[in-house]
Structure formats: structure tokens, C-alpha cells
Amino acid sequence: MKIKDIVDLLDGLAPSSYQESYDNAGLITGNSSLECTGVICTLDATEAVILEAKQKGCNLVVAHHPIIFSGLKKITGKNYVERAIIAAIKNDIAIYAIHTNLDNLLTGVNGKMADKLNLQNRKVLLHRQNNLMKLIVFVPVNDAEKVREAIFTAGGGHIGNYSECSFNIKGTGTFKPGEGTNPHTGQVGKKETTDEERVEVIFPIYLKEKLVNAMTEAHPYEEVAYDLIALNNYFQEVGSGLIGDLPADMDERDFLQLIKDQFNLQVIRHTPLLEKKVKKVALCGGAGSFLIKNALSLGADFYITSDVKYHEFFDAENKMVIADIGHWESEQFTTELLYDVLQSKFSNFAVLKSKVKTNPVNYFT
């Protein structure tokens, strides 16, 4: 087992193209070509977690938060970031971060939070754009199905819960093979006319190279005519936050108690209760105040997130309840999510959950 095998799996789960511009997801330290001796999953790759990995014989730490967000000019150990990096390099431990790219998956961080509340009919709260492309390729009619299948196998043609989606038009193609060519049909120097299909397929932008390679390999022509078009359409399962429904209406206080129990909370900061039933719930792991207006516009009764500032609580406008449960608390089950993903794929390999509680916030009660 190479570190690269695990990196490839996680990159496929949450592609780097899904991360926000400020983020630094991916392999942060280490050589991906090395043998992997074990993996520790954690929320934060602190020095204590790195030393835990060393003690347990693991040379890969998979963390939600990147230990490095911006460039380091010096590494002298003067702060917790530098100390963690020094410990990782000294002990030859790789650090991989899977952050906002995992946040932006409907089945990622927010999906795990929704599982704890048994939310149904889940949808993305704010869709992320510029993640889709369209491939248009012109193929001889007799080879069109082979090329379509190659595109589908490479990951193209998925729209929501539908797969193998394409649009096809039959038409006439013309070409004249030049000197030195080896045409599939026709003769060098002679204009040819052939029956072709125009095949159109939508695909996630991160699959571009894989998809084009699969298409050209399956295509019979020496020179393939195709177009790639960037789309502003949103990917239905990619974006910030999540909104869904409770199985049954709940009293606001009962729902607050459910949140407290399911997330093992000592305290919940919240706006005034509205004395109405709770049915539609929006949530966002981590700092999610930027989605308050989206939750409101979609009719959420409750919005669960963290790091809400004083004045941002007013944005609830007495139309929904904002519940700030804490940053670490909202994302704590991400470690479990990463563990489950890796364990299901590498069942005979050492995958561990860190026992270090990295939450820097404590409560005096």
C-alpha cells in the first residue's frame, strides 16, 4: 500500500476543484510514493496528533483542517503550525488535508451532521458553480455507442441521480485527408462525406483529462473533432451547507435538546425561540454565518452552524432560530466519516481514529 493509493481515493471522493480559493487541501507534507504503514484520521494535524501517529506506527495523517493555510517563510518552531510541520518532517509522516472540498459535498461534513439528526430530503444550501463542462464530439454512426460507453465509464453523463445521460444528433461530416495521414475511411487528397453523430455529455470539470483520453482512445478517427465548453450550471450535490426535513415536527426546546444530545454539547448559543414547530433544518459545519440568508430564503426553521458573530445573530430576523454549537463540535464527526471511507476501502489495513481532542475551546460550567 502506497500513500498515493490513499491520496487517490480521497482525491476521488472530494476533488480539489471543489475547494474554496483560500483553502489548501491535498498532500501538505510527505512523499506519496512511499509505503504507507498506517493512517490516523483527525480533525486537526497538530503536533500531538503527529506524535500519536509516530507512536502508533502510522506515517500518514488525514486531517480535515489544513495545518498550513498560507505560505511559511520560516520554520523555527515558534508556533503550533511550525511545530507540527517540524514533527511531521522529522518523523517522515505525511499530512493530507481534505477541507472545503469535503465541506462542499452533500455527503461530506454536512451529510454526517444531517445523519445525526436523521434529516431527510437533503439538498445543498448554496450551490457551487463553474464545476461542470460539456463535451461535444463527432463520431461515425457505427462507432457512436462505443465512444458513448467509454465516456460514461470515465465518469461523464451523470446528472443528479441519473447516469449515462447524453444528447445525440445524426448529421453529415466532411473532411479531406492530407499527405501523411492514415484516414479511418476515404482516400488521401479526396474530399469525403460520412454519416456522423454529434454526441453531447456533461461531466465534472476535474474529470476532463480522464474523459478526453477515454473518448479519443475509443474514437476511430486519427484526428478527433470535439469541443469542450465550460458551464455555469451548478452541480446538484456540490456546494455549501445543507437543508433537509425532520421525520416529524418537533417543539423548539425538544429540538435543541436533540442537538445537545447528538453532538455531546455543553452549551448552545441561539437566537430567541419563536414558539413554533421545527420541520425544515439547515446546517453548515464550521463557520457558516455566510449562509444565514440562504437558510432564511429556503424557509428553514432552524439553522445550525458555528462561529456566528454578535451582529450576525440579528440576521435571523425573528423568522428562524440560529443555533451556534461550536466549530469543533459541528465538525467532530468528520473524523468518523474519514475513518469509515478508508476502512471500507482498505479493510485489511491499519486505519485509526485519533484519540487526541484538538478542540482549543473549553467551557467553564
Stockholm file with secondary structure:
# STOCKHOLM 1.0

chainA/1-365         MKIKDIVDLLDGLAPSSYQESYDNAGLITGNSSLECTGVICTLDATEAVILEAKQKGCNLVVAHHPIIFSGLKKITGKNYVERAIIAAIKNDIAIYAIHTNLDNLLTGVNGKMADKLNLQNRKVLLHRQNNLMKLIVFVPVNDAEKVREAIFTAGGGHIGNYSECSFNIKGTGTFKPGEGTNPHTGQVGKKETTDEERVEVIFPIYLKEKLVNAMTEAHPYEEVAYDLIALNNYFQEVGSGLIGDLPADMDERDFLQLIKDQFNLQVIRHTPLLEKKVKKVALCGGAGSFLIKNALSLGADFYITSDVKYHEFFDAENKMVIADIGHWESEQFTTELLYDVLQSKFSNFAVLKSKVKTNPVNYFT
#=GR chainA/1-365 SS CBHHHHHHHHHHHSCGGGSCTTCCCEEEESCTTSBCCCEEEEEECCHHHHHHHHHTTCCEEEEEECSCSSCCSCCSSCSHHHHHHHHHHHTTCEEEECCHHHHTBTTSHHHHHHHHHTCEEEEEEEECCSCEEEEEEEEEGGGHHHHHHHHHHTTCCCBTTBCSCCEEEEEEEEECCCTTCCCSSSCTTSCEEEEEEEEEEEEEGGGHHHHHHHHHHHCCCSSCCEEEEEECCCCTTBEEEEEEEEEEEECHHHHHHHHHHHTTCSCCEECCCCSSCEEEEEEEEEECGGGHHHHHHTTCSEEEEECCCHHHHGGGTTTSEEEECCHHHHHTTHHHHHHHHHHHHCTTSCEEECCCCCCCCCCCC
#=GC SS_cons         CBHHHHHHHHHHHSCGGGSCTTCCCEEEESCTTSBCCCEEEEEECCHHHHHHHHHTTCCEEEEEECSCSSCCSCCSSCSHHHHHHHHHHHTTCEEEECCHHHHTBTTSHHHHHHHHHTCEEEEEEEECCSCEEEEEEEEEGGGHHHHHHHHHHTTCCCBTTBCSCCEEEEEEEEECCCTTCCCSSSCTTSCEEEEEEEEEEEEEGGGHHHHHHHHHHHCCCSSCCEEEEEECCCCTTBEEEEEEEEEEEECHHHHHHHHHHHTTCSCCEECCCCSSCEEEEEEEEEECGGGHHHHHHTTCSEEEEECCCHHHHGGGTTTSEEEECCHHHHHTTHHHHHHHHHHHHCTTSCEEECCCCCCCCCCCC
//
